[in-house]
Amino acid sequence: YSEWITMRDLIDAKREISEVYKPQAMPEYTGLLEMNQESIQRLIEASALERCDFGLARDRGINAVMPWLRLMRTSAMILIDDAIRLEGLGDIDGAVQRISAVYRMADQASQDGFLIGSLVGVAMANLASEHTAHLVDQGFLTPGHAAVLTKAIDALLDDDPFHARAAIVDERDVMSAWVKTNFTGDMAGLRFARLFLDFGPVTEVKQLQGMNGEELAAQIDRARDAYDDLIAAWDAGDPQAEIARIGEQLRADRYGPFAKAMIPGVSRMKASVTKAVSELSQLRHRLEAVT
């Protein structure tokens, strides 16, 4: 992914485009796609890596930054645009190569152990699926093309799609260790609140600001119980109902203010993953029917 440096003009141009890419209507951008084919090929090769580690600084807790996620999403959009360009030229092989790369990149984006990466992965997979469905609808795919796309989709449909459950486990462990290591002493709660006010709900954070290090650590342990319950609920018979029940307990303050500040988005995350998996499974069945 060091190719991001050499294709900066293309990345910047893509970020300025808000409408759907149409090759004939956007000659300058189309020219940039054509000029950056070597870099695009390097992206495709990078997508084939089974493991992609960008060196996330987990010890920074909530301060950890993941700038590569935006670059990966922009790269995915560029690959889809190039697939559209190649489709217009009759190069379905090249289009399929780029779409399958986006599916693989979606899996890579989800591997860092934070839920935001899983959400970006879902968005990237949805982008690839939109164009895959288009190629199926148009009857452009051969069985060979369908096999390539099916293989890429299957990598996402494992026992933990988009590594979302693993991300809950990682966030639990990272946040617990970070808070207990960095916020100690009589002013622990106040120092934490000053930092966290930029990220979390004001009411819950203010409840923490008068706590010392031991009291704050106790709140982290209460939040850990919520994470554990969510992990158990993720694969329950009716996970959405179980997660909704945990959400009610969060609001009722069973798990404490830290949990209320950190965890509310998990229910939406599960819904997004469930919807993406359902749509990928349906699309896979359509690909199997290609003759």
N, C-alpha and C positions, 0 to 999 in steps of 0.2 A: 503493500500500500504506500510505499514511498513515492509511487507515481503521482500521488496527489500534488506533490511539489511541481512536477513538470506539466501538469494539466490545469494549473491554477486559472488560466484564462477561460477555459471551458467550464470549470466549476463556478467561477464568478458569473459567467454569462447565464448559466442555468439558473442561478439564484435570482436573476433579474427577470426571468420569464415566469409569468403567472398563468398564462393560458396553455391549453393543450398543444403539444408540439405538432406542427404540420410542416413537413419538409419544404414544400414549395413556397409556403408563406413566410418562412424564416431562413432565407438564404445564408445570412451571416452565421447563424448558429449551426446550420447544416454544414457550412464550411469548416467550422471549428470541430465538429464531430469527425469529419473526414480527415482533418489534419492530425487528430489525436488518436488515430487507430492503434498506434504502437502502445500508447499508454492504456487504452481500453483493453487491449490484449493482455497487458500485465495485470489489470484488475481481474480479468477473467481467470488468469492463472492463480492469483492470490485467493480467489474465492474457493479454489479447490483444496486449500489447506484445511485439514480436519480440525485443527485447533488454532485459534488466532488470539494472541495475548498482547494487548497494547500497553501492559504495565500499569494497570489501575493502582493508584496509591491507596489501598484499603485502609491503611493506618490513619488516613486523614478524615475518616468517617464521613460526615455530611459535607465536608469541604472537598471531598474527592471530585475531580472534574473528569468528564469523558468527552473531550472535544471531537474525538474520532466518530462519535455516533452521528453527528450532523454531516460529516464528510461521507460516511458510509451511506446515509440516506440520499444525499445529493448524488453520489456515485451510482446508486441504484436507479435513480431517475434518469441519469445520463445513459445508462445501459439500456433502459427501456426505450428512450428516445432513439438510440442507435438501432435498436431492434425495429422500431417503426420505420426508420430510414431504410434499413435493409429489406424490410418487407415490401416497401414500395419499389425496390429494385428487383424484386423476385428472389432475393437471397433468404429463403426461409431457414436454411441451415444456420446462417449467421445470426438470425433473429432468435432462434431457439437457443443457441449457445449463450447469448446475452441474457435471456430470460432465466435460464437455468442457473446462471451465475448469480442473479439477484436472489433466487431462493437460497442458494448456499450462503450468500452474504447475510441474509436474514438470520440464519442460524449462527453465524459468527458474531453478529451484533448482540446476540442474546447470551453470550458466554461469559460476560464479565461479572455476573453475580449481583447485579442491581436490577430492580424491576424496570427502570427506565430503559435499559437495554432490551429487555423482553418486549416492551411496548414498541420500540423502534423496529425490532425484528418482525413483529406482527404487521406493522405498517408497510414494511418492505415486501413481505410475502403477499400482502393484499395487492400491492402494485403489480407484482409479477403475475398474480392470478388473474387480474383484470385483463392483461394482454394475452395470457394463455387462453382464457375463455374466448377472446376475440379470434385467435387463430383457429380454435376448434370450430367456432361458429361459421367461419369463412371456408372451412374445409381445406385449409392450407397444409395441415399436418399429415405426414406419413406415419406408419407404425414406428419407424425408427425415431422420428421426432418425438412422438408420444412417449417412447421408452426413456429418452433422455430427460424429459420433463418429469415423468413419473419418478425416476430415480432421485431427482432433486427434491421433489415433494416428500418422498418417503423419509428422507433424512430429517425432515421437520416433524413428521408424524411418529415420533418415538414415544417412550413412556413418560417423557416430560417435555412436551412441545414448548419450544421457545425458552427452554430452561427456566420456566417461570417458578416452579416449585423450588428448584435449587436456588433461585434468586432470593426467595423468602428466607431460606435457611442462611444464606450468606449475609443478607441484610441484618438478620437477627444477631449473628455472631459478630459482624463488623461493628454494628452500632453499640452493642453491649461492651465489647472490648475498648472501643474508642472513648466512650463516655467514662467508663471506670478508670481508664488510664489517664485521661486528660483533665478530668474535672473532680478534684479532690479538695479537702479542706473546708473551712467555714464558708467561703464565698463560692463554692462549686456551683450551686444553683443559679446564682446571679450571673456568673460568667457564662454558664450555658445558655441562660435566657437571652443575654445580650447577643449572642451569636445566632441562636435559633429563631429569634423574632423575624429574621429575614426569610425563614423557610416555613414555619409552622403557624398554626392558629394561635392568636394572641392569648385567649383565655387560658388554654391549657399550659402554654409556656409560662405565663405569669404565676401559675400555681406551683411551678418548680423553682422560681427564682429565690425563694427564701430558704431553700434546703441546703444542708451541708453535704459533703461528699458521701457519707454513709447513707443519708436519707435519699439522695439522688440515685445511688446505686440500688437501693431497695426498689425504687420506681422502675429502674431498668429491668430488674428481675421480674416485676409484675408484668411488664411489657413482653418479656421473653415468654411468659405463659401464653399470652395472646398469639405470638408468633407460632408457638408449638401447636396451639389449637388450630390455627389456620393451616399449618402444614398437614395435620391430620385430616382436616376437612377437605383439602385439595383433591383427594382421590376418593372421597366418600361417595356413596350411591347417589346422593343428590348434593353435590358440592356447593352449588349456588345457594341452596336453602341453608346449608350448614354455615357458609360464610356470612349469609345475611343474619343468621342467629348470633354469630360472633359480633357482627356489627352492632346489633342491638345491645349486646353486653358491653361493648366498647362505649356506646353512648350512655349506658347506665353506670359507667365508671367502675366496672368490675376490674379492669386491668390498669387503671390509673391514668393520669394526665399525659405521661410520655407516650403511652400506647395510643391514646386518642389523637395525639398530634401526628404520629408517624404512620398509622396503619389504615386509615379510612379508605384509601384508594385501592385496596386489594380486591374488594368485591368487583369494582369496575374492571380491574385487571383480569380476573377470572372470566368475566363475561366476554372480554375482548379475545382472550385465548380460545375459549370455547367456540365462539363464533368463527374465528379463523380456522380452527381445526375442522369444524363442520364443513366450511366452504372448501377447504383443501381436499377433504375426503370426497366430497361430491365431484369436484373437478377431476380428481384421480379416476373416479369411475367413468367419467366422460372420456378421459384419455385412453382408458382400457378399451373403450368401444371404437377407437379410431382404427379403420381398416384401409 
